[in-house]
Amino acid sequence: MNDRLLNMLGLIVKANKLVNGEERTLEATRNNNAKVIFLASDAGRSTAKRVSDKARYYNVPLIDKYNKNELSAATGSENRVVLAVTDKGFANKCIDLLEKGK
């Protein structure tokens, strides 16, 4: 994996600052715990709409650059579609790496 943002996801998992799954991510967003959300680019239409609408409403940055396989490989788990970073420092680093990658 040469992508620094995906490598950062691995560190976030080890630090236990990542929430997996649509429902847990939406709950973290409603509770103002989600600092940045990762949404797989190949997520289902209804999942993508629910997550992106909630992220927009609560003003949480959304990263939809990666597909399910890339997110799954980065986190060491299978079938990862929606993830939320719960640590502000890690979230800021993710956003910085995303902006540098553009």
C-alpha positions as CSV (number, residue, x, y, z in Angstrom):
1,M,0.0,0.0,0.0
2,N,1.7,3.2,-1.2
3,D,-1.2,5.5,-0.3
4,R,-0.3,7.4,2.9
5,L,-3.9,8.1,3.8
6,L,-4.7,4.3,3.7
7,N,-1.6,3.7,5.8
8,M,-2.9,6.3,8.3
9,L,-6.1,4.3,8.5
10,G,-4.1,1.3,9.7
11,L,-2.6,3.4,12.5
12,I,-6.0,4.7,13.5
13,V,-7.3,1.1,13.8
14,K,-4.3,0.2,16.1
15,A,-5.0,3.3,18.2
16,N,-8.7,2.1,18.5
17,K,-10.0,5.5,17.2
18,L,-12.1,4.1,14.3
19,V,-15.8,3.2,14.2
20,N,-16.8,0.5,11.7
21,G,-20.2,0.1,10.0
22,E,-23.0,2.4,8.8
23,E,-25.1,2.4,12.0
24,R,-22.2,2.9,14.4
25,T,-20.9,5.7,12.1
26,L,-24.2,7.5,12.0
27,E,-24.5,7.2,15.8
28,A,-21.0,8.6,16.2
29,T,-21.9,11.4,13.8
30,R,-25.1,12.3,15.7
31,N,-23.2,12.3,19.0
32,N,-20.5,14.6,17.5
33,N,-17.8,11.9,17.9
34,A,-17.1,11.4,14.2
35,K,-14.4,13.8,13.1
36,V,-14.1,12.5,9.5
37,I,-16.0,9.8,7.6
38,F,-14.7,7.4,5.0
39,L,-17.4,6.1,2.6
40,A,-16.5,3.5,0.0
41,S,-16.8,4.8,-3.6
42,D,-18.7,1.6,-4.5
43,A,-21.1,1.7,-1.6
44,G,-24.8,1.1,-2.3
45,R,-26.9,4.1,-3.3
46,S,-29.1,4.2,-0.2
47,T,-26.1,3.8,2.1
48,A,-24.2,6.5,0.3
49,K,-27.1,8.9,0.5
50,R,-27.8,8.3,4.2
51,V,-24.1,8.7,5.2
52,S,-23.4,11.7,2.9
53,D,-26.6,13.5,4.0
54,K,-25.8,12.9,7.7
55,A,-22.2,14.1,7.2
56,R,-23.3,17.2,5.4
57,Y,-26.0,18.0,8.1
58,Y,-23.5,17.6,11.0
59,N,-20.6,19.3,9.0
60,V,-18.3,16.2,9.1
61,P,-15.7,15.9,6.3
62,L,-16.5,12.9,4.0
63,I,-13.8,11.1,2.1
64,D,-15.1,8.9,-0.7
65,K,-12.0,8.3,-2.7
66,Y,-11.5,4.6,-1.9
67,N,-13.5,1.5,-2.7
68,K,-14.5,-1.3,-0.4
69,N,-11.4,-3.4,-1.1
70,E,-9.0,-0.6,-0.4
71,L,-10.8,0.3,2.9
72,S,-10.9,-3.3,3.9
73,A,-7.2,-3.9,3.2
74,A,-6.2,-0.7,5.1
75,T,-8.2,-1.7,8.2
76,G,-7.4,-5.4,8.1
77,S,-11.0,-6.4,8.1
78,E,-13.4,-7.6,5.4
79,N,-16.2,-5.7,3.6
80,R,-15.6,-2.2,5.1
81,V,-17.9,0.4,3.5
82,V,-18.4,3.1,6.1
83,L,-15.8,4.2,8.7
84,A,-15.5,7.1,11.1
85,V,-12.4,8.5,12.7
86,T,-13.2,9.6,16.3
87,D,-9.9,11.4,17.1
88,K,-9.5,15.0,16.1
89,G,-5.7,14.8,15.6
90,F,-6.0,11.7,13.3
91,A,-8.9,13.4,11.4
92,N,-6.8,16.5,10.8
93,K,-3.9,14.4,9.5
94,C,-6.3,12.5,7.2
95,I,-7.6,15.7,5.7
96,D,-4.1,17.1,5.3
97,L,-3.0,13.9,3.5
98,L,-6.1,14.1,1.3
99,E,-5.3,17.7,0.3
100,K,-1.7,16.9,-0.3
101,G,-2.7,14.0,-2.6
102,K,-4.7,16.3,-4.9
